Amino acid sequence: IDSGVHGLLVPRRDAPALAGAIGQLLENPERAREMGARARERRAAEFTIDAFVRRLEELYLTLLAEKGRA
């Protein structure tokens, strides 16, 4: 997630920051909808099973290449 693009990131265990972020989105529902739409677009583009398999294959190929150099 890119904060302000796909959602809002807050530090972990920071309840006031979380409350502030929720408040911002409640005060500006259009911004919340826009970030939600961008997050859905990103998920559809980057987190499909095909994308996962492609990244996994790249990882295996990288590991095999490194093993061949060892």
All heavy atoms as TSV, in Angstrom:
chain	resi	resn	atom	element	x	y	z
A	1	ILE	N	N	0.852	-1.178	0.000
A	1	ILE	CA	C	0.000	0.000	0.000
A	1	ILE	C	C	0.887	1.226	0.000
A	1	ILE	O	O	1.808	1.339	0.802
A	1	ILE	CB	C	-0.922	0.016	1.231
A	1	ILE	CG1	C	-1.933	-1.116	1.126
A	1	ILE	CG2	C	-1.604	1.360	1.376
A	1	ILE	CD1	C	-2.818	-1.242	2.336
A	2	ASP	N	N	0.612	2.123	-0.891
A	2	ASP	CA	C	1.260	3.424	-0.873
A	2	ASP	C	C	0.327	4.366	-0.118
A	2	ASP	O	O	-0.809	4.587	-0.534
A	2	ASP	CB	C	1.501	3.943	-2.292
A	2	ASP	CG	C	2.490	3.091	-3.061
A	2	ASP	OD1	O	3.440	2.587	-2.435
A	2	ASP	OD2	O	2.327	2.938	-4.283
A	3	SER	N	N	0.794	4.877	1.007
A	3	SER	CA	C	-0.053	5.714	1.844
A	3	SER	C	C	-0.546	6.932	1.083
A	3	SER	O	O	0.223	7.630	0.428
A	3	SER	CB	C	0.701	6.162	3.101
A	3	SER	OG	O	-0.202	6.742	4.019
A	4	GLY	N	N	-1.845	7.141	1.135
A	4	GLY	CA	C	-2.463	8.250	0.433
A	4	GLY	C	C	-2.849	7.907	-0.994
A	4	GLY	O	O	-3.548	8.676	-1.651
A	5	VAL	N	N	-2.408	6.757	-1.485
A	5	VAL	CA	C	-2.740	6.332	-2.846
A	5	VAL	C	C	-3.743	5.181	-2.806
A	5	VAL	O	O	-4.807	5.257	-3.413
A	5	VAL	CB	C	-1.470	5.905	-3.619
A	5	VAL	CG1	C	-1.826	5.393	-5.011
A	5	VAL	CG2	C	-0.481	7.046	-3.704
A	6	HIS	N	N	-3.380	4.115	-2.083
A	6	HIS	CA	C	-4.229	2.929	-1.996
A	6	HIS	C	C	-4.912	2.809	-0.643
A	6	HIS	O	O	-5.709	1.902	-0.438
A	6	HIS	CB	C	-3.399	1.669	-2.224
A	6	HIS	CG	C	-2.607	1.701	-3.478
A	6	HIS	ND1	N	-1.257	1.918	-3.482
A	6	HIS	CD2	C	-2.969	1.570	-4.766
A	6	HIS	CE1	C	-0.817	1.903	-4.728
A	6	HIS	NE2	N	-1.834	1.698	-5.528
A	7	GLY	N	N	-4.574	3.666	0.267
A	7	GLY	CA	C	-5.107	3.620	1.624
A	7	GLY	C	C	-4.250	4.526	2.485
A	7	GLY	O	O	-3.449	5.301	1.975
A	8	LEU	N	N	-4.426	4.421	3.770
A	8	LEU	CA	C	-3.624	5.224	4.696
A	8	LEU	C	C	-2.854	4.287	5.613
A	8	LEU	O	O	-3.432	3.357	6.181
A	8	LEU	CB	C	-4.522	6.147	5.530
A	8	LEU	CG	C	-5.317	7.183	4.744
A	8	LEU	CD1	C	-6.243	7.952	5.681
A	8	LEU	CD2	C	-4.381	8.133	4.018
A	9	LEU	N	N	-1.576	4.521	5.733
A	9	LEU	CA	C	-0.750	3.734	6.639
A	9	LEU	C	C	-0.529	4.520	7.922
A	9	LEU	O	O	-0.327	5.731	7.885
A	9	LEU	CB	C	0.604	3.423	5.992
A	9	LEU	CG	C	0.562	2.555	4.746
A	9	LEU	CD1	C	1.975	2.374	4.190
A	9	LEU	CD2	C	-0.055	1.200	5.046
A	10	VAL	N	N	-0.583	3.819	9.022
A	10	VAL	CA	C	-0.315	4.437	10.321
A	10	VAL	C	C	0.673	3.545	11.057
A	10	VAL	O	O	0.757	2.340	10.797
A	10	VAL	CB	C	-1.606	4.619	11.152
A	10	VAL	CG1	C	-2.562	5.564	10.463
A	10	VAL	CG2	C	-2.286	3.294	11.420
A	11	PRO	N	N	1.433	4.110	11.976
A	11	PRO	CA	C	2.365	3.282	12.746
A	11	PRO	C	C	1.604	2.242	13.576
A	11	PRO	O	O	0.503	2.510	14.068
A	11	PRO	CB	C	3.058	4.289	13.662
A	11	PRO	CG	C	2.828	5.620	13.041
A	11	PRO	CD	C	1.525	5.519	12.318
A	12	ARG	N	N	2.203	1.075	13.695
A	12	ARG	CA	C	1.542	0.024	14.482
A	12	ARG	C	C	1.446	0.454	15.937
A	12	ARG	O	O	2.304	1.194	16.444
A	12	ARG	CB	C	2.253	-1.313	14.337
A	12	ARG	CG	C	3.634	-1.316	14.873
A	12	ARG	CD	C	4.352	-2.618	14.572
A	12	ARG	NE	N	5.338	-2.797	15.624
A	12	ARG	CZ	C	5.572	-3.919	16.230
A	12	ARG	NH1	N	4.950	-4.996	15.860
A	12	ARG	NH2	N	6.460	-3.983	17.190
A	13	ARG	N	N	0.393	0.003	16.558
A	13	ARG	CA	C	0.130	0.279	17.981
A	13	ARG	C	C	-0.003	1.766	18.277
A	13	ARG	O	O	0.292	2.220	19.375
A	13	ARG	CB	C	1.191	-0.352	18.860
A	13	ARG	CG	C	1.212	-1.854	18.737
A	13	ARG	CD	C	2.192	-2.468	19.666
A	13	ARG	NE	N	2.162	-3.924	19.470
A	13	ARG	CZ	C	2.908	-4.756	20.120
A	13	ARG	NH1	N	3.751	-4.329	21.025
A	13	ARG	NH2	N	2.831	-6.037	19.889
A	14	ASP	N	N	-0.432	2.517	17.278
A	14	ASP	CA	C	-0.635	3.968	17.463
A	14	ASP	C	C	-2.120	4.261	17.265
A	14	ASP	O	O	-2.552	4.646	16.185
A	14	ASP	CB	C	0.223	4.742	16.457
A	14	ASP	CG	C	0.220	6.242	16.717
A	14	ASP	OD1	O	-0.700	6.738	17.410
A	14	ASP	OD2	O	1.142	6.912	16.215
A	15	ALA	N	N	-2.872	4.037	18.339
A	15	ALA	CA	C	-4.325	4.203	18.262
A	15	ALA	C	C	-4.736	5.618	17.858
A	15	ALA	O	O	-5.652	5.775	17.045
A	15	ALA	CB	C	-4.973	3.798	19.590
A	16	PRO	N	N	-4.092	6.664	18.368
A	16	PRO	CA	C	-4.483	8.010	17.939
A	16	PRO	C	C	-4.275	8.227	16.430
A	16	PRO	O	O	-5.093	8.858	15.774
A	16	PRO	CB	C	-3.588	8.934	18.768
A	16	PRO	CG	C	-3.265	8.149	19.999
A	16	PRO	CD	C	-3.150	6.732	19.511
A	17	ALA	N	N	-3.178	7.677	15.883
A	17	ALA	CA	C	-2.939	7.821	14.439
A	17	ALA	C	C	-4.000	7.067	13.647
A	17	ALA	O	O	-4.490	7.555	12.616
A	17	ALA	CB	C	-1.548	7.325	14.076
A	18	LEU	N	N	-4.371	5.883	14.113
A	18	LEU	CA	C	-5.413	5.103	13.444
A	18	LEU	C	C	-6.741	5.839	13.503
A	18	LEU	O	O	-7.443	5.950	12.494
A	18	LEU	CB	C	-5.537	3.720	14.086
A	18	LEU	CG	C	-6.623	2.819	13.508
A	18	LEU	CD1	C	-6.400	2.582	12.020
A	18	LEU	CD2	C	-6.652	1.501	14.273
A	19	ALA	N	N	-7.068	6.370	14.659
A	19	ALA	CA	C	-8.313	7.131	14.791
A	19	ALA	C	C	-8.299	8.348	13.866
A	19	ALA	O	O	-9.311	8.670	13.232
A	19	ALA	CB	C	-8.510	7.559	16.241
A	20	GLY	N	N	-7.154	9.010	13.774
A	20	GLY	CA	C	-7.044	10.163	12.888
A	20	GLY	C	C	-7.244	9.784	11.426
A	20	GLY	O	O	-7.912	10.490	10.671
A	21	ALA	N	N	-6.654	8.663	11.012
A	21	ALA	CA	C	-6.798	8.213	9.625
A	21	ALA	C	C	-8.246	7.852	9.323
A	21	ALA	O	O	-8.783	8.216	8.272
A	21	ALA	CB	C	-5.885	7.014	9.371
A	22	ILE	N	N	-8.880	7.155	10.242
A	22	ILE	CA	C	-10.295	6.801	10.052
A	22	ILE	C	C	-11.130	8.074	9.974
A	22	ILE	O	O	-12.014	8.202	9.127
A	22	ILE	CB	C	-10.783	5.870	11.182
A	22	ILE	CG1	C	-10.093	4.512	11.065
A	22	ILE	CG2	C	-12.300	5.715	11.134
A	22	ILE	CD1	C	-10.304	3.603	12.255
A	23	GLY	N	N	-10.832	9.029	10.847
A	23	GLY	CA	C	-11.556	10.300	10.824
A	23	GLY	C	C	-11.397	11.027	9.500
A	23	GLY	O	O	-12.370	11.578	8.966
A	24	GLN	N	N	-10.187	11.015	8.941
A	24	GLN	CA	C	-9.958	11.659	7.650
A	24	GLN	C	C	-10.840	11.039	6.569
A	24	GLN	O	O	-11.421	11.760	5.740
A	24	GLN	CB	C	-8.491	11.502	7.218
A	24	GLN	CG	C	-7.505	12.335	7.978
A	24	GLN	CD	C	-6.084	12.045	7.501
A	24	GLN	OE1	O	-5.861	11.733	6.344
A	24	GLN	NE2	N	-5.136	12.141	8.415
A	25	LEU	N	N	-10.931	9.728	6.574
A	25	LEU	CA	C	-11.724	9.047	5.547
A	25	LEU	C	C	-13.220	9.258	5.757
A	25	LEU	O	O	-13.964	9.375	4.787
A	25	LEU	CB	C	-11.375	7.565	5.512
A	25	LEU	CG	C	-9.919	7.268	5.135
A	25	LEU	CD1	C	-9.646	5.776	5.189
A	25	LEU	CD2	C	-9.579	7.844	3.775
A	26	LEU	N	N	-13.635	9.320	7.012
A	26	LEU	CA	C	-15.052	9.589	7.279
A	26	LEU	C	C	-15.433	11.007	6.860
A	26	LEU	O	O	-16.551	11.245	6.386
A	26	LEU	CB	C	-15.360	9.373	8.759
A	26	LEU	CG	C	-15.355	7.919	9.229
A	26	LEU	CD1	C	-15.504	7.862	10.751
A	26	LEU	CD2	C	-16.448	7.118	8.540
A	27	GLU	N	N	-14.497	11.935	7.013
A	27	GLU	CA	C	-14.756	13.318	6.629
A	27	GLU	C	C	-14.688	13.524	5.120
A	27	GLU	O	O	-15.232	14.498	4.603
A	27	GLU	CB	C	-13.753	14.247	7.312
A	27	GLU	CG	C	-13.952	14.357	8.809
A	27	GLU	CD	C	-12.853	15.155	9.487
A	27	GLU	OE1	O	-11.948	15.665	8.812
A	27	GLU	OE2	O	-12.907	15.254	10.735
A	28	ASN	N	N	-14.007	12.624	4.423
A	28	ASN	CA	C	-13.858	12.769	2.982
A	28	ASN	C	C	-14.136	11.428	2.298
A	28	ASN	O	O	-13.215	10.739	1.847
A	28	ASN	CB	C	-12.443	13.265	2.651
A	28	ASN	CG	C	-12.307	13.710	1.217
A	28	ASN	OD1	O	-13.125	13.356	0.359
A	28	ASN	ND2	N	-11.273	14.472	0.936
A	29	PRO	N	N	-15.414	11.040	2.204
A	29	PRO	CA	C	-15.751	9.731	1.632
A	29	PRO	C	C	-15.339	9.600	0.162
A	29	PRO	O	O	-15.037	8.497	-0.287
A	29	PRO	CB	C	-17.259	9.626	1.809
A	29	PRO	CG	C	-17.732	10.991	2.119
A	29	PRO	CD	C	-16.583	11.751	2.681
A	30	GLU	N	N	-15.279	10.698	-0.567
A	30	GLU	CA	C	-14.845	10.612	-1.963
A	30	GLU	C	C	-13.387	10.166	-2.041
A	30	GLU	O	O	-13.016	9.340	-2.874
A	30	GLU	CB	C	-15.028	11.955	-2.676
A	30	GLU	CG	C	-14.647	11.929	-4.140
A	30	GLU	CD	C	-15.411	10.909	-4.968
A	30	GLU	OE1	O	-16.565	10.580	-4.644
A	30	GLU	OE2	O	-14.830	10.416	-5.958
A	31	ARG	N	N	-12.552	10.699	-1.168
A	31	ARG	CA	C	-11.143	10.278	-1.118
A	31	ARG	C	C	-11.046	8.797	-0.769
A	31	ARG	O	O	-10.250	8.060	-1.355
A	31	ARG	CB	C	-10.384	11.113	-0.089
A	31	ARG	CG	C	-8.925	10.755	0.004
A	31	ARG	CD	C	-8.183	11.660	0.967
A	31	ARG	NE	N	-6.771	11.319	0.980
A	31	ARG	CZ	C	-6.004	11.399	2.045
A	31	ARG	NH1	N	-6.487	11.853	3.186
A	31	ARG	NH2	N	-4.739	11.056	1.986
A	32	ALA	N	N	-11.868	8.364	0.178
A	32	ALA	CA	C	-11.870	6.951	0.558
A	32	ALA	C	C	-12.257	6.082	-0.631
A	32	ALA	O	O	-11.633	5.042	-0.882
A	32	ALA	CB	C	-12.835	6.722	1.723
A	33	ARG	N	N	-13.268	6.491	-1.386
A	33	ARG	CA	C	-13.686	5.724	-2.570
A	33	ARG	C	C	-12.580	5.682	-3.625
A	33	ARG	O	O	-12.331	4.647	-4.229
A	33	ARG	CB	C	-14.959	6.310	-3.171
A	33	ARG	CG	C	-16.221	5.879	-2.460
A	33	ARG	CD	C	-17.466	6.281	-3.237
A	33	ARG	NE	N	-17.696	7.716	-3.214
A	33	ARG	CZ	C	-18.276	8.377	-2.222
A	33	ARG	NH1	N	-18.685	7.733	-1.151
A	33	ARG	NH2	N	-18.453	9.681	-2.297
A	34	GLU	N	N	-11.904	6.815	-3.835
A	34	GLU	CA	C	-10.824	6.864	-4.828
A	34	GLU	C	C	-9.676	5.936	-4.439
A	34	GLU	O	O	-9.157	5.196	-5.279
A	34	GLU	CB	C	-10.313	8.294	-4.980
A	34	GLU	CG	C	-11.289	9.224	-5.674
A	34	GLU	CD	C	-10.858	10.681	-5.613
A	34	GLU	OE1	O	-9.780	10.976	-5.030
A	34	GLU	OE2	O	-11.592	11.523	-6.150
A	35	MET	N	N	-9.284	5.973	-3.165
A	35	MET	CA	C	-8.206	5.093	-2.722
A	35	MET	C	C	-8.637	3.631	-2.830
A	35	MET	O	O	-7.838	2.776	-3.222
A	35	MET	CB	C	-7.770	5.433	-1.298
A	35	MET	CG	C	-6.943	6.693	-1.224
A	35	MET	SD	S	-6.126	6.941	0.376
A	35	MET	CE	C	-7.528	7.273	1.424
A	36	GLY	N	N	-9.882	3.347	-2.490
A	36	GLY	CA	C	-10.387	1.978	-2.615
A	36	GLY	C	C	-10.361	1.499	-4.051
A	36	GLY	O	O	-9.978	0.360	-4.336
A	37	ALA	N	N	-10.738	2.372	-4.978
A	37	ALA	CA	C	-10.729	2.011	-6.393
A	37	ALA	C	C	-9.303	1.743	-6.870
A	37	ALA	O	O	-9.050	0.767	-7.591
A	37	ALA	CB	C	-11.377	3.116	-7.231
A	38	ARG	N	N	-8.366	2.595	-6.460
A	38	ARG	CA	C	-6.964	2.383	-6.858
A	38	ARG	C	C	-6.416	1.091	-6.255
A	38	ARG	O	O	-5.653	0.364	-6.902
A	38	ARG	CB	C	-6.109	3.578	-6.464
A	38	ARG	CG	C	-6.336	4.781	-7.376
A	38	ARG	CD	C	-5.283	5.855	-7.161
A	38	ARG	NE	N	-5.318	6.432	-5.835
A	38	ARG	CZ	C	-6.026	7.507	-5.485
A	38	ARG	NH1	N	-6.762	8.136	-6.379
A	38	ARG	NH2	N	-5.982	7.966	-4.255
A	39	ALA	N	N	-6.804	0.779	-5.028
A	39	ALA	CA	C	-6.356	-0.463	-4.397
A	39	ALA	C	C	-6.912	-1.672	-5.144
A	39	ALA	O	O	-6.191	-2.651	-5.373
A	39	ALA	CB	C	-6.778	-0.499	-2.931
A	40	ARG	N	N	-8.175	-1.614	-5.552
A	40	ARG	CA	C	-8.763	-2.718	-6.316
A	40	ARG	C	C	-8.071	-2.879	-7.667
A	40	ARG	O	O	-7.805	-4.002	-8.104
A	40	ARG	CB	C	-10.257	-2.507	-6.511
A	40	ARG	CG	C	-11.080	-2.819	-5.267
A	40	ARG	CD	C	-12.570	-2.776	-5.547
A	40	ARG	NE	N	-13.030	-1.450	-5.930
A	40	ARG	CZ	C	-13.292	-0.465	-5.079
A	40	ARG	NH1	N	-13.134	-0.650	-3.777
A	40	ARG	NH2	N	-13.718	0.699	-5.504
A	41	GLU	N	N	-7.745	-1.763	-8.318
A	41	GLU	CA	C	-7.035	-1.825	-9.600
A	41	GLU	C	C	-5.662	-2.473	-9.424
A	41	GLU	O	O	-5.250	-3.302	-10.234
A	41	GLU	CB	C	-6.871	-0.421	-10.191
A	41	GLU	CG	C	-8.154	0.194	-10.685
A	41	GLU	CD	C	-8.014	1.670	-11.013
A	41	GLU	OE1	O	-6.891	2.229	-10.909
A	41	GLU	OE2	O	-9.038	2.278	-11.371
A	42	ARG	N	N	-4.967	-2.089	-8.374
A	42	ARG	CA	C	-3.647	-2.658	-8.127
A	42	ARG	C	C	-3.748	-4.146	-7.843
A	42	ARG	O	O	-2.960	-4.951	-8.340
A	42	ARG	CB	C	-2.964	-1.944	-6.964
A	42	ARG	CG	C	-1.580	-2.486	-6.705
A	42	ARG	CD	C	-0.838	-1.704	-5.671
A	42	ARG	NE	N	0.491	-2.288	-5.509
A	42	ARG	CZ	C	1.190	-2.180	-4.416
A	42	ARG	NH1	N	0.742	-1.494	-3.386
A	42	ARG	NH2	N	2.372	-2.744	-4.333
A	43	ARG	N	N	-4.717	-4.527	-7.027
A	43	ARG	CA	C	-4.895	-5.951	-6.723
A	43	ARG	C	C	-5.179	-6.735	-7.997
A	43	ARG	O	O	-4.598	-7.789	-8.237
A	43	ARG	CB	C	-6.036	-6.163	-5.731
A	43	ARG	CG	C	-6.190	-7.644	-5.376
A	43	ARG	CD	C	-7.579	-8.060	-4.957
A	43	ARG	NE	N	-8.671	-7.497	-5.677
A	43	ARG	CZ	C	-9.201	-8.015	-6.780
A	43	ARG	NH1	N	-8.704	-9.088	-7.325
A	43	ARG	NH2	N	-10.238	-7.452	-7.355
A	44	ALA	N	N	-6.037	-6.208	-8.848
A	44	ALA	CA	C	-6.374	-6.902	-10.086
A	44	ALA	C	C	-5.161	-7.025	-11.006
A	44	ALA	O	O	-5.032	-8.009	-11.736
A	44	ALA	CB	C	-7.507	-6.168	-10.801
A	45	ALA	N	N	-4.262	-6.054	-10.961
A	45	ALA	CA	C	-3.097	-6.066	-11.848
A	45	ALA	C	C	-1.924	-6.855	-11.281
A	45	ALA	O	O	-1.198	-7.508	-12.028
A	45	ALA	CB	C	-2.659	-4.634	-12.134
A	46	GLU	N	N	-1.721	-6.788	-9.974
A	46	GLU	CA	C	-0.497	-7.327	-9.395
A	46	GLU	C	C	-0.665	-8.568	-8.533
A	46	GLU	O	O	0.315	-9.241	-8.232
A	46	GLU	CB	C	0.190	-6.249	-8.550
A	46	GLU	CG	C	0.625	-5.048	-9.358
A	46	GLU	CD	C	1.324	-4.010	-8.505
A	46	GLU	OE1	O	1.968	-4.408	-7.508
A	46	GLU	OE2	O	1.210	-2.825	-8.826
A	47	PHE	N	N	-1.865	-8.873	-8.112
A	47	PHE	CA	C	-2.037	-9.954	-7.156
A	47	PHE	C	C	-2.958	-11.051	-7.663
A	47	PHE	O	O	-3.690	-11.667	-6.902
A	47	PHE	CB	C	-2.528	-9.397	-5.811
A	47	PHE	CG	C	-1.548	-8.438	-5.202
A	47	PHE	CD1	C	-1.741	-7.070	-5.309
A	47	PHE	CD2	C	-0.423	-8.900	-4.555
A	47	PHE	CE1	C	-0.830	-6.181	-4.769
A	47	PHE	CE2	C	0.504	-8.011	-4.015
A	47	PHE	CZ	C	0.296	-6.656	-4.118
A	48	THR	N	N	-2.874	-11.318	-8.956
A	48	THR	CA	C	-3.626	-12.424	-9.535
A	48	THR	C	C	-2.814	-13.698	-9.356
A	48	THR	O	O	-1.620	-13.663	-9.053
A	48	THR	CB	C	-3.873	-12.194	-11.032
A	48	THR	OG1	O	-2.594	-12.171	-11.689
A	48	THR	CG2	C	-4.629	-10.900	-11.286
A	49	ILE	N	N	-3.437	-14.837	-9.592
A	49	ILE	CA	C	-2.705	-16.098	-9.512
A	49	ILE	C	C	-1.599	-16.127	-10.561
A	49	ILE	O	O	-0.501	-16.626	-10.301
A	49	ILE	CB	C	-3.650	-17.317	-9.623
A	49	ILE	CG1	C	-2.899	-18.610	-9.300
A	49	ILE	CG2	C	-4.295	-17.388	-10.979
A	49	ILE	CD1	C	-2.468	-18.746	-7.877
A	50	ASP	N	N	-1.863	-15.571	-11.741
A	50	ASP	CA	C	-0.833	-15.538	-12.787
A	50	ASP	C	C	0.376	-14.719	-12.350
A	50	ASP	O	O	1.526	-15.127	-12.575
A	50	ASP	CB	C	-1.399	-14.967	-14.091
A	50	ASP	CG	C	-2.410	-15.893	-14.745
A	50	ASP	OD1	O	-2.342	-17.118	-14.488
A	50	ASP	OD2	O	-3.251	-15.405	-15.511
A	51	ALA	N	N	0.131	-13.578	-11.735
A	51	ALA	CA	C	1.239	-12.740	-11.264
A	51	ALA	C	C	2.013	-13.454	-10.164
A	51	ALA	O	O	3.247	-13.410	-10.134
A	51	ALA	CB	C	0.714	-11.399	-10.765
A	52	PHE	N	N	1.313	-14.139	-9.275
A	52	PHE	CA	C	1.976	-14.886	-8.208
A	52	PHE	C	C	2.867	-15.984	-8.780
A	52	PHE	O	O	4.023	-16.134	-8.388
A	52	PHE	CB	C	0.943	-15.484	-7.250
A	52	PHE	CG	C	1.552	-16.423	-6.246
A	52	PHE	CD1	C	2.251	-15.938	-5.156
A	52	PHE	CD2	C	1.447	-17.790	-6.413
A	52	PHE	CE1	C	2.830	-16.800	-4.239
A	52	PHE	CE2	C	2.030	-18.661	-5.504
A	52	PHE	CZ	C	2.715	-18.164	-4.412
A	53	VAL	N	N	2.328	-16.735	-9.725
A	53	VAL	CA	C	3.093	-17.828	-10.328
A	53	VAL	C	C	4.310	-17.276	-11.057
A	53	VAL	O	O	5.409	-17.836	-10.965
A	53	VAL	CB	C	2.200	-18.665	-11.267
A	53	VAL	CG1	C	3.022	-19.632	-12.104
A	53	VAL	CG2	C	1.148	-19.409	-10.461
A	54	ARG	N	N	4.152	-16.166	-11.757
A	54	ARG	CA	C	5.269	-15.542	-12.474
A	54	ARG	C	C	6.381	-15.137	-11.495
A	54	ARG	O	O	7.559	-15.416	-11.717
A	54	ARG	CB	C	4.764	-14.339	-13.266
A	54	ARG	CG	C	5.765	-13.730	-14.197
A	54	ARG	CD	C	5.150	-12.669	-15.124
A	54	ARG	NE	N	4.200	-11.773	-14.482
A	54	ARG	CZ	C	2.865	-11.821	-14.641
A	54	ARG	NH1	N	2.313	-12.721	-15.411
A	54	ARG	NH2	N	2.078	-10.951	-14.025
A	55	ARG	N	N	5.996	-14.499	-10.369
A	55	ARG	CA	C	7.007	-14.096	-9.378
A	55	ARG	C	C	7.668	-15.313	-8.731
A	55	ARG	O	O	8.872	-15.320	-8.473
A	55	ARG	CB	C	6.384	-13.190	-8.326
A	55	ARG	CG	C	6.119	-11.782	-8.845
A	55	ARG	CD	C	5.766	-10.825	-7.730
A	55	ARG	NE	N	4.553	-11.187	-7.026
A	55	ARG	CZ	C	3.327	-10.784	-7.355
A	55	ARG	NH1	N	3.143	-10.019	-8.395
A	55	ARG	NH2	N	2.282	-11.162	-6.645
A	56	LEU	N	N	6.894	-16.349	-8.478
A	56	LEU	CA	C	7.453	-17.566	-7.889
A	56	LEU	C	C	8.428	-18.226	-8.862
A	56	LEU	O	O	9.515	-18.664	-8.463
A	56	LEU	CB	C	6.329	-18.531	-7.514
A	56	LEU	CG	C	6.727	-19.784	-6.763
A	56	LEU	CD1	C	7.403	-19.443	-5.443
A	56	LEU	CD2	C	5.505	-20.660	-6.524
A	57	GLU	N	N	8.069	-18.268	-10.130
A	57	GLU	CA	C	8.968	-18.837	-11.139
A	57	GLU	C	C	10.269	-18.031	-11.219
A	57	GLU	O	O	11.357	-18.601	-11.283
A	57	GLU	CB	C	8.274	-18.852	-12.499
A	57	GLU	CG	C	9.121	-19.454	-13.594
A	57	GLU	CD	C	8.426	-19.453	-14.933
A	57	GLU	OE1	O	7.596	-18.553	-15.189
A	57	GLU	OE2	O	8.719	-20.355	-15.724
A	58	GLU	N	N	10.148	-16.704	-11.174
A	58	GLU	CA	C	11.346	-15.861	-11.194
A	58	GLU	C	C	12.227	-16.132	-9.984
A	58	GLU	O	O	13.455	-16.180	-10.087
A	58	GLU	CB	C	10.951	-14.383	-11.244
A	58	GLU	CG	C	10.351	-13.961	-12.563
A	58	GLU	CD	C	9.737	-12.565	-12.510
A	58	GLU	OE1	O	9.812	-11.897	-11.451
A	58	GLU	OE2	O	9.166	-12.158	-13.534
A	59	LEU	N	N	11.617	-16.334	-8.835
A	59	LEU	CA	C	12.379	-16.650	-7.620
A	59	LEU	C	C	13.125	-17.965	-7.789
A	59	LEU	O	O	14.317	-18.060	-7.485
A	59	LEU	CB	C	11.447	-16.720	-6.402
A	59	LEU	CG	C	12.082	-17.218	-5.109
A	59	LEU	CD1	C	13.197	-16.279	-4.659
A	59	LEU	CD2	C	11.025	-17.379	-4.035
A	60	TYR	N	N	12.425	-19.004	-8.267
A	60	TYR	CA	C	13.068	-20.302	-8.471
A	60	TYR	C	C	14.226	-20.194	-9.458
A	60	TYR	O	O	15.293	-20.756	-9.232
A	60	TYR	CB	C	12.067	-21.338	-8.975
A	60	TYR	CG	C	11.117	-21.853	-7.927
A	60	TYR	CD1	C	9.863	-22.315	-8.284
A	60	TYR	CD2	C	11.462	-21.890	-6.582
A	60	TYR	CE1	C	8.976	-22.802	-7.330
A	60	TYR	CE2	C	10.589	-22.369	-5.618
A	60	TYR	CZ	C	9.346	-22.832	-6.011
A	60	TYR	OH	O	8.490	-23.307	-5.069
A	61	LEU	N	N	14.029	-19.474	-10.542
A	61	LEU	CA	C	15.098	-19.317	-11.531
A	61	LEU	C	C	16.301	-18.589	-10.936
A	61	LEU	O	O	17.442	-18.951	-11.196
A	61	LEU	CB	C	14.575	-18.596	-12.768
A	61	LEU	CG	C	13.558	-19.386	-13.606
A	61	LEU	CD1	C	12.973	-18.509	-14.708
A	61	LEU	CD2	C	14.170	-20.648	-14.165
A	62	THR	N	N	16.040	-17.581	-10.125
A	62	THR	CA	C	17.118	-16.854	-9.459
A	62	THR	C	C	17.880	-17.769	-8.504
A	62	THR	O	O	19.114	-17.787	-8.485
A	62	THR	CB	C	16.559	-15.652	-8.685
A	62	THR	OG1	O	15.915	-14.779	-9.612
A	62	THR	CG2	C	17.657	-14.893	-7.942
A	63	LEU	N	N	17.147	-18.552	-7.728
A	63	LEU	CA	C	17.793	-19.466	-6.784
A	63	LEU	C	C	18.605	-20.534	-7.508
A	63	LEU	O	O	19.715	-20.870	-7.082
A	63	LEU	CB	C	16.750	-20.118	-5.874
A	63	LEU	CG	C	16.052	-19.173	-4.897
A	63	LEU	CD1	C	14.919	-19.900	-4.184
A	63	LEU	CD2	C	17.030	-18.574	-3.915
A	64	LEU	N	N	18.072	-21.038	-8.606
A	64	LEU	CA	C	18.814	-22.040	-9.385
A	64	LEU	C	C	20.087	-21.431	-9.979
A	64	LEU	O	O	21.148	-22.071	-9.987
A	64	LEU	CB	C	17.932	-22.601	-10.499
A	64	LEU	CG	C	16.882	-23.607	-10.056
A	64	LEU	CD1	C	15.933	-23.925	-11.203
A	64	LEU	CD2	C	17.534	-24.867	-9.517
A	65	ALA	N	N	19.990	-20.205	-10.467
A	65	ALA	CA	C	21.161	-19.532	-11.039
A	65	ALA	C	C	22.212	-19.311	-9.955
A	65	ALA	O	O	23.406	-19.493	-10.202
A	65	ALA	CB	C	20.754	-18.216	-11.682
A	66	GLU	N	N	21.785	-18.927	-8.756
A	66	GLU	CA	C	22.736	-18.708	-7.665
A	66	GLU	C	C	23.376	-20.018	-7.240
A	66	GLU	O	O	24.563	-20.065	-6.935
A	66	GLU	CB	C	22.032	-18.052	-6.481
A	66	GLU	CG	C	21.666	-16.601	-6.734
A	66	GLU	CD	C	20.877	-15.984	-5.597
A	66	GLU	OE1	O	20.655	-16.655	-4.567
A	66	GLU	OE2	O	20.491	-14.805	-5.752
A	67	LYS	N	N	22.590	-21.081	-7.230
A	67	LYS	CA	C	23.142	-22.393	-6.853
A	67	LYS	C	C	24.191	-22.838	-7.886
A	67	LYS	O	O	25.204	-23.424	-7.526
A	67	LYS	CB	C	22.043	-23.438	-6.741
A	67	LYS	CG	C	22.539	-24.756	-6.261
A	67	LYS	CD	C	21.426	-25.739	-6.041
A	67	LYS	CE	C	22.025	-27.041	-5.506
A	67	LYS	NZ	N	21.040	-27.985	-5.105
A	68	GLY	N	N	23.962	-22.523	-9.146
A	68	GLY	CA	C	24.898	-22.889	-10.183
A	68	GLY	C	C	26.221	-22.146	-10.072
A	68	GLY	O	O	27.259	-22.628	-10.509
A	69	ARG	N	N	26.187	-20.968	-9.452
A	69	ARG	CA	C	27.410	-20.180	-9.267
A	69	ARG	C	C	28.185	-20.612	-8.039
A	69	ARG	O	O	29.339	-20.269	-7.882
A	69	ARG	CB	C	27.069	-18.688	-9.156
A	69	ARG	CG	C	26.670	-18.079	-10.475
A	69	ARG	CD	C	26.505	-16.611	-10.298
A	69	ARG	NE	N	25.261	-16.382	-9.558
A	69	ARG	CZ	C	24.403	-15.417	-9.827
A	69	ARG	NH1	N	24.650	-14.562	-10.780
A	69	ARG	NH2	N	23.297	-15.276	-9.141
A	70	ALA	N	N	27.530	-21.317	-7.143
A	70	ALA	CA	C	28.175	-21.695	-5.881
A	70	ALA	C	C	29.171	-22.821	-6.077
A	70	ALA	O	O	29.210	-23.554	-6.966
A	70	ALA	CB	C	27.128	-22.114	-4.856
